[in-house]
Amino acid sequence: MRILWEKAVVATFCLYNTYKIKPDGNLAFYFLISIIFSLMMDLLNNKKIKAIIYISFAMICFSDTLFVFYLPLILYNMYLDFSTYIIFSLPLIFMNFSLSNSFISVISVYLAAMTKKHKLILDENKTVRDKLKGETLYLEKYNKQLKIDKEKDVHIAILTERNRIARQLHDSIGHVISSSILQVEALKIISTENNIIKNLNTLQNTLKNGMEDIRKSIHNLYNESLDLESQIEKLCNKVPTIDTEIIYRIEDNLSYNLKFDILSVVKEGITNCIKHSNATRLRISLFSQPKFYSIIIRDNGSNFDKKTLLSTKGIGLVSMEEIANKYNGFLNYKFDNGFKIHLTLMKG
């Protein structure tokens, strides 16, 4: 836009000079021919072709010196394309010398130089802006990964402590109750009264039932890990405005890291649905296939901001792609009557 306004000012002065020199001439002809040459310079990118067109204009000036008064307009483009090489066109000014035309030529070259400098500054600013944007996205992604790693570490620490407590309970309380059951059995053997034996049987059964309950509790505590299905249900319960359906068909004993990564994908899918869609229904499906696990997240949104969603790919969808690559799988997503994410994670 800046170039257009500056060239319009220069062209106006050129037309005025032409009118002063030859007011009864066909001014429209000279004006239109010069404007066409100038616009051609704006539209073309090949400098060799531009050089040929500049030479053609110079030849026109030799054939009709009135075109020299439109040389400032051509010099504007020539400086943008070839900078100091415009010095070779200066002899053309003396073919039909005019002090005002020379002054306009200098002004035109000055405006072109300022515009070129301004363009260089803008390009540098864009480069810096893009670099800062890339670094910002990297930092956001890095901070998100740190948060995920911290959550993993905290959960693993909790599980480690629970396992330690479970082992202590198993070694202490389990041993005490087992000894008590054996002692009751010994009392039954040496006892001769039926009432005492009956009460001992009741006590022994109570101890056995209590021992069984404690063993079950200790077993569950010792083996407790991330319950993927219940955690997904908790995530869905946090968005009551969306009707969520969960299809969980995984019977395998998944590792903690795999469960955590799948949960991260589901969390990201729910977040995308909330932020970028007007969906009212969301379906989360998890299937176990012979060779891979399949996670499908689909909603019925119809007002997706595709540009905004894809622009955050470095944080959201790229995180899913990294998880897919981690397990030699792949990620697909598309807009089709809503937004669909399909993640495949290979087994083994």
C-alpha positions in Angstrom: 0.0 0.0 0.0 2.9 2.4 0.8 4.4 1.7 -2.6 1.1 2.4 -4.3 0.6 5.8 -2.6 4.2 6.9 -3.3 4.0 5.9 -6.9 0.7 7.7 -7.3 2.3 10.9 -6.0 5.3 10.6 -8.3 3.0 9.8 -11.3 0.9 12.9 -10.5 4.0 15.2 -10.6 5.1 13.5 -13.8 1.8 14.2 -15.4 1.9 17.8 -14.3 5.4 18.3 -15.7 4.3 16.7 -19.0 1.3 19.1 -19.1 3.6 22.1 -18.5 5.9 21.1 -21.3 3.3 20.1 -23.9 -0.2 21.0 -22.7 -1.7 20.2 -26.2 -0.1 16.8 -26.5 -1.8 13.4 -26.1 -1.0 13.3 -22.4 -3.2 10.2 -21.7 -1.1 8.1 -24.1 2.2 8.9 -22.3 0.6 8.5 -18.9 -1.0 5.1 -19.6 2.1 3.7 -21.3 4.3 4.7 -18.3 1.8 3.4 -15.8 1.7 0.0 -17.7 5.5 -0.2 -17.5 5.5 0.6 -13.8 2.8 -1.9 -13.0 4.7 -4.6 -15.0 7.6 -4.0 -12.6 5.4 -4.6 -9.6 3.9 -7.8 -11.0 7.1 -9.5 -12.3 9.7 -11.2 -10.1 12.3 -12.2 -12.7 15.0 -9.6 -12.7 16.2 -10.5 -16.2 12.8 -9.9 -17.7 12.6 -6.6 -15.7 16.0 -5.5 -17.1 14.7 -6.1 -20.6 11.6 -4.0 -19.8 13.7 -1.2 -18.4 15.8 -1.2 -21.6 12.6 -1.1 -23.6 11.5 2.0 -21.8 14.9 3.6 -22.4 14.5 2.9 -26.1 11.0 4.5 -26.0 12.6 7.6 -24.4 15.0 7.8 -27.3 12.1 7.6 -29.8 10.0 10.1 -28.0 11.8 12.3 -25.4 8.5 13.3 -23.8 8.6 9.9 -22.0 11.7 11.2 -20.1 9.2 13.2 -17.9 7.9 9.8 -16.7 11.4 8.5 -15.9 11.0 9.3 -12.1 8.1 6.8 -12.0 10.3 4.1 -13.6 13.3 5.1 -11.4 11.2 4.3 -8.3 10.8 0.7 -9.4 14.4 0.5 -10.8 15.8 1.4 -7.4 13.7 -1.2 -5.6 15.0 -3.8 -8.1 18.6 -2.8 -8.8 19.5 -0.2 -6.2 22.5 1.9 -7.3 22.5 0.6 -10.9 20.0 3.4 -11.6 23.0 5.6 -12.2 23.1 4.1 -15.8 19.7 5.7 -16.5 20.7 9.2 -15.5 21.8 10.2 -19.0 18.2 9.8 -20.1 17.3 12.8 -18.0 19.5 15.1 -20.1 17.8 14.0 -23.3 15.0 16.4 -22.3 16.4 18.2 -19.3 14.1 19.9 -16.8 15.0 21.1 -13.4 11.6 20.0 -11.9 11.9 16.6 -13.6 15.4 16.2 -12.1 14.0 17.2 -8.7 11.2 14.7 -8.9 13.6 12.0 -9.9 15.7 12.6 -6.8 12.5 12.6 -4.6 11.4 9.4 -6.3 14.7 7.6 -5.7 14.7 8.9 -2.1 11.2 7.5 -1.5 12.2 4.2 -3.0 15.2 4.0 -0.8 13.1 4.7 2.3 10.6 2.1 1.2 13.3 -0.5 0.7 14.8 0.2 4.1 11.4 0.0 5.7 10.8 -3.3 4.0 14.1 -4.7 5.3 13.1 -3.6 8.8 9.7 -5.3 8.5 11.4 -8.5 7.2 13.8 -8.5 10.2 10.9 -7.9 12.5 8.9 -10.8 11.0 12.0 -13.0 11.4 12.4 -12.0 15.0 8.7 -12.4 15.6 8.6 -15.9 14.1 11.6 -16.9 16.1 10.1 -15.6 19.3 6.8 -17.4 18.5 8.7 -20.6 17.9 10.6 -20.3 21.2 7.3 -19.5 23.0 5.7 -22.6 21.6 8.7 -24.6 22.6 8.7 -23.3 26.1 5.0 -24.0 26.5 5.5 -27.5 25.2 8.5 -27.9 27.6 6.6 -26.6 30.6 3.7 -28.9 29.7 6.0 -31.9 29.5 7.6 -30.9 32.9 4.1 -30.8 34.4 3.4 -34.3 33.0 6.7 -35.7 34.3 6.0 -34.1 37.7 2.6 -35.8 37.8 4.2 -39.1 36.9 6.9 -38.7 39.6 4.3 -37.8 42.3 2.1 -40.7 41.4 5.0 -43.2 41.3 6.2 -41.9 44.7 2.7 -42.5 46.1 2.6 -46.0 44.7 6.1 -46.7 46.0 5.1 -45.6 49.5 1.8 -47.6 49.4 3.8 -50.7 48.3 6.2 -50.2 51.2 3.3 -49.9 53.7 1.7 -53.0 52.1 4.8 -55.0 52.7 5.1 -53.9 56.3 1.4 -54.8 56.9 1.9 -58.1 55.3 5.0 -58.9 57.4 3.7 -57.7 60.7 -0.1 -57.9 61.0 -0.3 -60.9 58.7 2.3 -62.8 60.8 0.5 -61.9 64.1 -2.9 -63.0 62.9 -1.5 -66.2 61.4 0.1 -67.0 64.8 -3.2 -66.2 66.6 -5.0 -68.7 64.4 -2.5 -71.4 65.1 -2.7 -70.7 68.8 -6.5 -71.0 68.8 -6.1 -74.3 66.9 -3.8 -75.5 69.7 -6.2 -74.5 72.4 -9.0 -76.4 70.6 -6.8 -79.6 70.8 -6.1 -79.4 74.5 -9.6 -78.1 75.5 -12.2 -80.7 76.7 -15.2 -78.5 77.2 -17.6 -78.2 74.3 -18.6 -74.6 75.0 -15.0 -73.5 75.0 -14.3 -75.4 71.8 -17.4 -73.8 70.2 -16.2 -70.3 71.2 -12.7 -71.1 70.0 -14.2 -72.2 66.6 -16.1 -68.9 66.4 -12.9 -66.9 67.3 -10.9 -68.9 64.8 -13.4 -68.3 62.0 -13.4 -64.6 62.8 -9.6 -64.5 62.7 -9.6 -66.3 59.4 -12.2 -64.0 57.9 -10.3 -61.0 59.1 -7.0 -62.4 57.8 -8.7 -62.9 54.4 -10.0 -59.4 54.3 -6.6 -58.0 55.3 -4.9 -60.1 52.6 -7.3 -58.8 50.0 -6.8 -55.2 51.1 -3.0 -55.6 51.2 -3.1 -57.3 47.8 -5.1 -54.4 46.3 -2.9 -51.8 48.0 0.3 -53.5 46.9 -0.8 -53.9 43.3 -2.6 -50.6 43.0 -1.8 -48.6 39.9 -3.4 -46.0 37.7 -7.0 -47.1 37.0 -7.3 -45.8 33.4 -11.0 -46.3 33.0 -12.0 -44.6 36.3 -9.6 -41.7 35.6 -11.2 -41.2 32.2 -14.6 -41.2 33.8 -13.4 -38.5 36.3 -12.2 -36.4 33.4 -15.5 -36.7 31.6 -17.4 -35.9 34.8 -15.6 -32.5 34.9 -17.4 -31.4 31.7 -21.1 -32.0 32.6 -22.2 -29.7 29.7 -21.1 -32.4 27.2 -22.9 -35.7 27.0 -19.9 -38.1 27.1 -19.9 -41.8 26.2 -17.0 -44.0 27.1 -16.4 -47.4 25.4 -13.6 -49.2 27.2 -12.6 -52.6 25.7 -9.1 -53.1 27.1 -8.6 -56.1 29.2 -4.8 -56.2 29.0 -2.6 -55.4 32.0 -1.1 -52.1 30.8 2.1 -50.6 32.1 1.9 -47.4 34.2 3.6 -45.3 31.5 1.2 -46.5 28.8 -1.8 -45.8 30.9 -0.5 -42.3 31.7 0.2 -41.5 28.0 -3.3 -42.7 27.0 -4.8 -40.6 29.7 -2.8 -37.6 28.5 -4.2 -38.1 25.0 -7.8 -38.4 26.3 -7.3 -35.2 28.4 -6.0 -33.4 25.3 -8.9 -34.5 23.2 -11.4 -33.3 25.8 -9.6 -30.0 26.1 -9.7 -29.5 22.3 -13.4 -30.3 22.3 -14.1 -27.7 25.0 -11.9 -24.9 23.6 -12.5 -25.2 19.8 -15.9 -26.7 19.3 -19.6 -26.2 20.2 -20.1 -30.0 20.6 -22.8 -31.4 22.8 -21.7 -35.1 22.5 -18.3 -36.7 22.9 -17.5 -40.4 22.4 -14.2 -41.8 23.7 -13.5 -45.4 22.6 -10.5 -47.5 23.7 -10.0 -50.9 22.0 -7.4 -53.6 22.3 -6.6 -55.3 19.0 -4.2 -58.3 18.5 -1.3 -56.0 17.5 -2.2 -52.6 18.8 -4.4 -50.4 21.0 -6.8 -48.0 19.3 -8.0 -44.8 20.9 -10.8 -42.8 19.1 -12.1 -39.5 20.3 -15.0 -38.0 18.3 -17.5 -35.2 18.9 -20.4 -33.7 17.0 -19.1 -30.1 16.9 -20.1 -28.0 13.8 -18.4 -24.7 14.6 -14.7 -25.7 14.8 -12.1 -23.0 14.5 -9.8 -25.1 12.3 -7.1 -22.4 12.0 -6.9 -21.8 15.8 -6.9 -25.6 16.5 -4.2 -26.4 13.9 -2.1 -23.4 15.0 -1.7 -24.9 18.4 -0.5 -28.2 16.9 2.9 -27.7 18.5 1.3 -28.1 21.9 -1.7 -30.3 21.5 -1.8 -32.5 18.4 2.0 -32.7 18.2 2.0 -34.1 21.8 -0.3 -36.8 20.6 2.0 -37.5 17.6 4.9 -37.8 19.9 3.1 -40.3 22.0 2.1 -42.2 18.9 5.8 -42.3 17.7 6.9 -43.4 21.2 4.9 -46.6 20.7 5.6 -46.9 16.9 2.0 -45.9 16.2 0.4 -43.1 14.3 -2.2 -40.3 14.7 -5.0 -39.3 12.3 -7.4 -36.5 12.8 -10.0 -34.9 10.5 -13.1 -32.7 10.4 -16.1 -34.7 9.4 -19.5 -33.8 11.1 -17.3 -32.9 14.1 -13.7 -33.5 15.0 -12.3 -37.0 15.1 -8.9 -38.1 16.6 -7.7 -41.7 16.0 -4.6 -42.8 17.8 -3.0 -46.2 17.3 -0.4 -47.5 19.7 1.5 -50.7 18.8 1.9 -53.5 21.4 5.3 -54.8 22.4 
